[in-house]
Every structure is written in C-alpha cells, then in structure tokens.
Amino acid sequence: MFFKSALFLTCLTAISCSKQARIFGGQQKVEPGEFPNNALIHIRQPLQTTLKSFCGSILSEKLILVAAHSTYSDLAHPERFEVIAGKYDLLQWSSTEQVRKVRIVIKHPDYDHFVKGMHDVAVLVLTRSLDFNVFIQPVALMDSLDYPTGVGMVTGYGVIEPSGTKASYLTKLSVNILTQAACTNGDSLWNPTLFCSDPGTCDGDSGAPLFQRHGDKWVQIGLVSFGSQCAFYGSPTYYTFLGRYLNWINETMVSIKDNDGNGTDRPNIAGAPLVGIIAVTCSKIIIGLLTF
C-alpha cells in the first residue's frame, strides 16, 4: 500500500524496511466501486524519468484532500500534478478512471515542513470537475473533536511488503487506533493534531484516507502523515486528525466556490454540520481501506 519513492524518503523521514518486518495482516484488494473516495496523485518533474506518487481523497467535484508534505517541493508548479480518480488496477487503464490536472495547490497556512506531522494537510484544486458515478464519489468527513478509538480502515496504492513490493491494485487494511499515551510513546513529536494506529505502514501512501464505520457509511477521520518502521507491529503510523481541520477545509471550499462562481463544492459532513454548510448524506456504498 505504499510506494517506495524519493518523495517518501525526503518528506516522511526515511523508513527502515527490515526484512524481518511483519507483512501487513488482513491486507486485501479493493474491488471497483468498493472505495470510490480514493485518488492517486502523480507529480511529473522535468528531467526525471520516475514519478512521485502519493494518495488523497475526493472532497468534491474539484477538490482533492492530501497531505501537505507530499506537495511541498512542487507548491509553485501545479501543472506538474496529475490526479486519477476511480483507479483500482495499477497495471492497466480502466473505464472507471478519470484523469484531471491541478490548477492550484493550497497547503494549511500553519504547515511547517520542518516540523514532522504539524498541520500536515492540503487541498488540490482541479482544472476540471470530476463526474461522479458508482466508482468516484466524495468522501464523508467526521465532524468531531473527540479523540478516535476502536478500529479503522486505511486504503491506498503503496508498498505491500517490507521488501518494497508494490501493490498492483488499490488495497485496504484494518488497523487498531492507539491511545494518546501509546502515540506519544511511539514518537516524541506526537501532538494533538495527530492520532496513530498499529500496525505500522510503509512507503508510498502519504495522504491515504483512514476511515471508520459510522452507521451505514464509511467516514474519513484521518489521512496518513508519517511513520518510522515499515510494516512493523508496535511501530505506529501517524495521521492528521481531520476533525481539527474541518473549519479550514470548509473555509477553503467556500473560498474556491466563490472564486469559481458556482456552488458545487460542498463537503460531506458526518455528524453536526459546520456553520453555513448543510450536512450531506453520503451515498450508500460498501467500502474498505489502507496506508502511507
């Protein structure tokens, strides 16, 4: 579920993928339409033959939610970004896919690239709207500041083994959300804008959505920020706690809507709606999930 890439090594701290690391338990292929909220992002840099790749989730027809650290080196060059929604098979093109270019990259105003995991959230504004269908849908976000507990599901496109073996499809993985004390013990840089899970994750899934089941739908509560060991149990993965950023996400969406002169961009909020935003019931779609 994690691509082994230069992006990860430079932006997430190098991960030691020991061959003794335990391979993800319960990792499974996501079938087309099962998780319609994921987006695969490529960055094509001049004079380089390899792509940077990372993950995101679909906020609306024109907005993609990602980790800020994944975009840091290319903030001034949105033309280098390519977003693929509805991507399930990484080895071949499918009719479920829609490819879009990026017009603007908006990072959180307090993001600091030199402070690991702090305000690690950004939004990509697409040049053209996505067309929603059963394979491509906006994510529902949880409107709660309560620290997450229980089990989550993470979905992504990165490495599936400590050896660096890449997935050939979108993958899902069930993880246990750890207490604040356990997260602090796992990394001294833990702060209240983060939560963490076990097992740990690996390269290539930065920005991947972490979901929890609420009622009859999956709701995104976090996105992958960083980790320290590849696929180890007992070495957590850390996620941006999205409940603490809903106001910023909401304000960003409203600002983009006003600038574009239309009212199509509205977040799906699970729980009490934010001021000025109507809660939208997410489509009833069976979903699964992944990491980094």
Salt bridges, closest charged atoms under 4 A:
GLU34 OE2 - LYS172 NZ 2.37
ASP74 OD2 - LYS52 NZ 3.14
ASP74 OD1 - ARG80 NH1 3.09
GLU79 OE2 - HIS77 ND1 3.11
GLU82 OE1 - ARG44 NH2 3.48
GLU82 OE2 - LYS101 NZ 3.92
GLU97 OE2 - LYS87 NZ 3.05
ASP120 OD2 - HIS69 ND1 2.75
ASP131 OD2 - ARG100 NH2 3.78
ASP187 OD2 - LYS116 NZ 2.99
ASP216 OD2 - LYS284 NZ 3.94
ASP258 OD1 - LYS257 NZ 2.80
ASP260 OD2 - LYS62 NZ 3.34
ASP260 OD1 - ARG103 NH2 2.92
